[in-house]
Amino acid sequence: MQGRAVASSLGLCVCVSWLLAGCAADTGEAPSEAVGEARAAARPDRSFTVDFSGCSEMASLTPVPVANVRDKVPAGYALANEAAGTTFIVVRIAHCSGMAIDGEADGAGTVAQVGVNLVSPDGTGDINNYTLWYYTTSRALFQKLKRVGIDEAQWTPGIDYRYTASGPGAPRLDITVPGNPAFTVGGPVTATGGPVPFTANWWGDRGDERVRMNTTLPAIGFGGATMSLTTSPRSKLGRVLGSGAATFPIFDSYNEFAGAHMVVEQR
């Protein structure tokens, strides 16, 4: 229950409304309801689903000054703890033995997400984050994300996710994420606890389009971790962190889950 308790204490939830703007006619009158419905029907449905199976992950939060990230998150979002002048960067990297996109098997894969923690405008989700970078070893997932409006997505087949079960300092998790910005993260981890349900929302905007990546985990076991991140201090991530290195004093976890269902859709 550690993960749910921490998420609740930080108020880490967000879901936002999505309005499709229509153009007024030359007469100055607003478009009729029928016209609005016709435009919505004409827009292609770019939503899709991903099912993950046999997964483990790290998911951790580190504090940064609001000034480091406020201009990277659209004004319509409220940052967690914003009034105090410090918010949180979320680093989440998951490796799964199986992935299926819209029901079609895509094999094993890894996703790495870096984002800014958000306050929920409408109370959905156990944690909500705005996406700064999204890396995936799956080319099909990358293409789907780009098409739906997640411009932050990168196809990164070289992600190296290494769990060491025995030996000095084990168990241990070490991850190398190439791409832009590149970073490494690693450290000792502990066994996961009893499974609990959990829902995570990650958001991204393209112009006036807003996209939600909603992942439902029916049963996830939260464990402990002591992770350290390194990156170039001159990289985009280094400038966000204010350093080339970071630890995760706010929340640091190693987790396991048998399955998860993600719905990616415009809101």
Buried (B, 14 or more C-beta within 10 A) or exposed (E): EBBBEBBEEBBBBBBBEEEEEEEEEEEEEEBEEEEBEEBEEEEEEBBBBBBBBBBBBBBBBBBBEBEBBBEEBEEEBBBBBBEEEBBBBBBBBBBBEBBBBEEEEBEBBBBBBBBBBBBBBEEBBBBBBBBBBBBBBBEBBBEBBBEBBBBBBBBBEEBEBEBBEEEEEEBBBBBBBBBEBBBBBBBBBEEBBEBBEBBBBBBBBBEEBBBBBBBBBBBBBBBBBBBEBBBEEEBBBBBBBEBBEBEBEBBBBBBBBBBBBBEBBBB
